[in-house]
Amino acid sequence: MKQRPIHTTTYENSTPLPSHQYPEIHETYNQLCQFIKHIPAAMAMLDHEMCYLAASGMWLEYWQLESSEIIGNLHYQVFPNLPASWPGLAKKCLLGTIGQFELEHSITAANGLILWVKWKVKPWYTDEGIIGGLIISTEETNPEKQLQQQLELSQLAIDNAADAIFLISFDGQLCYANKMGCSFLGYSESELLKLTIHDINPELSKELWQLHWQQVKNQNSLRFESNFCSKEGDIFPVEINVNYLEFNGNKYQCAIVRDISQPKKINLDLREAKEQLQGVLNAVPGLVSWISADLRYLGVNKHLANAYNLPIETFINQEIGFLQTSPEFNDFVYDFFAKADLKSAREVRANVRGKSRIYLIVAQKYYRDRASLPTAVFVGLDITERLAMEASLRDSHAKFQQQTEQLEQTLQQLNSTTTQLIQKHKISVLGQVVTGVAHEVNNPVNFISGNISHAISYVQDLFYLIDMYQQYYPHPVPETEDIELDFIKADLPKLLDSMVIATERIGDVVRSLRQFSGLEVESIKTVDIHKGLDSTLLILQNQFQGKGNCPDINVVKKYGSLPHVECYPGDLNQVFMHIFTNAIDALEEKYQDLKTKKINLQPFEPEILITTELKDDYVAIVITDNGIGMVEEVYNRIFEPLFTTKKSEKSMGLGLSISQELIVDKHYGKLHCKSLIGEGTEFVIEIPIKLSNSDR
């Protein structure tokens, strides 16, 4: 053992007692310290708590310890690997249950050697006769016994080894087999020692045994795989590590044999699983690769390998980018592993067999366990043709959309032309009818108007003659008394005046009809807008009268000061007519709606407000009603041809469409509408003052 300086107990380093006080005690204390230090035995003194109080020099030397390392420390801290029976026996000794005990076992020394020691333990007593602690001593057993115990331990280890161990003589006879060797072959030890190596290893026949023996002898050791045969006749694979031995003039082989059936099966299963996985990946039509966290290929499928005319094995453990065909793919792999995302996808461009292709790469991470770094699988699908097809489809869709828009424009123009033709035909027929009616009415009206003045003169003469007769013949004959001459004289002039007013009224209506129809002139004419509004209102006068208990419609005029305007009077009056007609319908609909819902808490007063004003170089005519109003979806479409919310027999949906064309296309103006459901509608007409100078 390692030699260290011998120290005594802590008493040696304690502060000495003052000799002038107790000279006898001080001398006794020093003698005790010297006694403990030089006692010719490995002994130590423990207190009742098993802490070290003192240790002899031989104890410290034997265990290669310093006194400072043990004094005050627990015995179990200094010797942590004591047998399990140690604490129980020590406790009994401290309690006085047993007088002393001895214990023999192996222990590992500080230098790593295994020692067999014998402990002797007994209590020590205080002056009062109380057990104060333990006195322990150790002695090393004789080398022969240690060797015997080590041999027994080695034999025990060999007998109970996890692998089968055999000793085989030169002639192939089995000389020794441990428990595992007997177990996995199914023999008892006596049965097995009657067999030869040829019985348990059919591959080592007598002919091959000599060659095998010579090979092991030359190499001193050999490792190989073979097959063993059990007692039941089962053949299973084994791994054999054999060494050449010579002992007491005899030659042996020591074979350590391990059953590798399970590892073989696992390897076979892994190989089959890998082949199946490779088959599945090869079946994927895209380019598949799986890459480790250090950016190296773990494998690829055949499509990826074939794309570059390389074997699959070429990619294994290569860094990505070694082919230098797709920097975009390399960047995608770098970015994917740098982020915590488990999935990602990106379109990348790659050069495959000299051609540029576009691939959609889909990536997925997976972890073997929580502590491992991630591995990722990348699947690339060639989308070059698909992208080209999509681009072609987009072009086709754009062309189709353009054709659709052209067809819609053509259809709108056709609808516009059709509506114009229909309207022109209606206006033409209406104009002819109005002209005929006006002509037929105008002749008798002119006749009546031209002769009524004469009739008035004649009546006045007759009244004068009657007055003369009454003056000169104051007594009329009785037959004339029934004639109410005074009433006739008073009422006949009124009757004639009424006839004059009626003929004038008929003349006004005829003139309004002719002016509204526009048949008198089709060219541009400078007119008074207010007269056109008034003539339209005159024609519609009967419609302003209430129907079905509906109050009369009040028409409010707020005419501004307007100059004469260049326009097509007939077309403009037609626009006024359509807007007024819509306003009348909206007012009647609101009255019926309020009447049906019975929510008209105050009398409904239908009203149409007409406002005109001059704005720069154009005039604005605003026609507002307080009718039913429209929702946004409706008033945004009211200028579409054939769009109507009214019953078909009441409206064809052409009036406002035609009005829009007449104002915008023919007068280069604007016609727009604002409405609020339940509140009313406002139409705004804007036309230039000088039509000939307007910017088309």
Buried (B, 14 or more C-beta within 10 A) or exposed (E): EEEEEBBBBBBBEEEEBEEEEEEEEBEEBBEBBEEBBEBEEBBBBBBEEBBBBBBBBBBBBBBBBEBEBBBEEBBEEBEEEBBEEBEEBBEEBBEEEBEEBEBBBBBEBEEEEEBBBBBBBBBEEEEEEEBBBBBBBBEBBEEEEBEEBEEEEEEEEBBEBEBBBBBBBEEBEBEBBBBBBBEBBEBEBEEBBEBBBBBBBEBBEEEEBEEBBEEBBEEEEBEEEBEBBEBEEEEBBBBBBBBBEEEEEEEBBBBBBBBBEEEBEEEEEEEEEEEEEBEEBBEBEBBBBBBBEEBBBBBBBBBBBBBBEEEBEBBEEEEBBEBEBBEBBBEBBEEBBEEEEEEBEBEBBBBBEEEEBBBBBBBBBEEEEEEEEBBBBBBBBBBBEEEEEEEEEEEEEEEEEEEEEEEEEEEEEEBBEEBBEEBEEEBEEBBEEBBEEBEEBBEEBBEBBEEBEEEBEEBEEEBEEEEEEEEEEEEEEEEEEEEEEEEBBEEBBEEBEEBBEBBEEBBEBBBBBBBBBBBEEEEEBEBEBBBBBBBBBBBBEEBBEEEEEBBEBEBEEEBEEBEEBBBBBBBBBBBBBBBBBBBBBBBBBBBEBBBEEEEEEEEBEBBBBBBBEEEEEBBBBBBBBBBBBBEEEEBEBBBBBEBBEEEEEEBBBBBBBBBBBBBBEBBBBBBEBBBEEBEBBBBBBBBBBEBEEBEE
